[in-house]
Amino acid sequence: NYQYDQHPKTESWKEGTDCCLWDGVTCDLKTGQVTELDLSFSMLHGTLHSNNSLFSLHHLQKLVLSYNDFNFSNISSQFGQFSNLMHLNLTHSNFSGQVPSEISHLSKLVSLDISNKHLNLETVSFAKIVQNLTKLTVLYLDYIDMSLVAPNSLTNLSSSLTLLSLVRCGLQGEFPRNIFLLPNLDSLILADNEGLTGSFPSSNVSNVLWQLELSDTRISVYLENDFISELKSLEYIWLRNCDIRRTNVALLGNLTQLKMLDLSHNNLSGEIPSSFENLSNLESLYLFSNLFNGTIPSFLFSLPSL
């Protein structure tokens, strides 16, 4: 639990001393300008007002304010002033209200994580973010209410994207197929969007994909040879309560890098495939709430990592 890691970094800050030596502060050695500020888990509490001195740090390249409590205040539009920012992390800090469209001004952003349960994101703001943040490689928008965002507005996401996480965003409609085909995408996490439809393609998928999470969506997954042969790098695959079709579950035994396999709540039938014996790296296996029959194969108890 992150609560046990809390540490009030700002309590060690003393006026009149070199701020570059303060806990959580990193400076450019040549210019002395503050380039990184990491105040995660710092027990910060209250509203972050637009006149806060934080917003005068124009040379910031990295800003981390995750796991604090900003008392359900809005994310200030002033965040859009950090023109040099490459990494912004505001996750789980009790922000609420609209995600300001000014975030789209941060054109140098490489990673953005603003996952918060009480935020919402409208189509226009999201379209601006997608259009302007062309350098993004990592994007976390977990728990943000995106129910008004049309999934096809994701189409223009940066081709350099390596991770996309949209857990429980209330997305409705068809997930754009081209996202599955982004060449550098190695982690795709779409869990708990029960109104999200579409079909996971069986060819031309990024062969660097190592994490796929489609649980509790209506995205169709066809367990066929093509699907398996394209995804040899998969280590973690969550397909709980998913729309699995043409089910040749035995083919999953060819994904020998798998560490995690969740097929629960899918009404899968037949025997547990003997091919699962090949999954020597498997650490976690979830098969409950299916219609498997026969005996539990003894090899499951001898898989070295399970």
Number of C-alpha atoms within 10 A of each C-alpha: 5 7 10 7 11 15 14 13 18 15 10 9 15 10 7 6 9 10 17 17 11 16 16 17 18 19 17 13 10 6 7 12 16 19 20 21 20 17 21 24 21 20 18 22 12 12 17 17 14 13 10 10 9 15 16 12 15 15 16 24 19 20 21 18 21 23 22 22 19 20 15 16 18 19 23 19 13 17 19 17 16 24 16 16 23 19 20 23 20 20 22 21 26 24 26 18 16 17 20 20 17 16 25 20 17 24 20 19 26 19 21 21 19 23 25 22 20 18 23 20 20 17 15 12 18 21 19 16 22 17 17 20 21 19 18 25 20 20 20 20 23 24 21 25 21 22 19 15 22 18 18 14 17 18 16 16 23 20 18 16 22 21 19 21 20 21 21 22 27 19 25 18 19 16 24 19 16 17 22 20 17 20 18 18 24 20 21 20 20 25 23 22 22 21 17 21 19 16 16 19 17 18 15 14 22 20 19 17 24 19 20 19 21 26 25 21 24 22 24 16 20 20 18 17 13 14 19 19 16 19 22 18 19 23 19 20 20 22 23 24 21 22 19 20 13 9 13 14 20 15 17 22 18 18 21 18 19 25 19 19 21 19 22 19 18 19 14 21 12 11 15 19 15 13 14 21 18 17 23 18 17 22 15 13 16 14 17 15 14 15 14 16 11 8 8 11 14 10 12 17 11 11 16 12 12 15
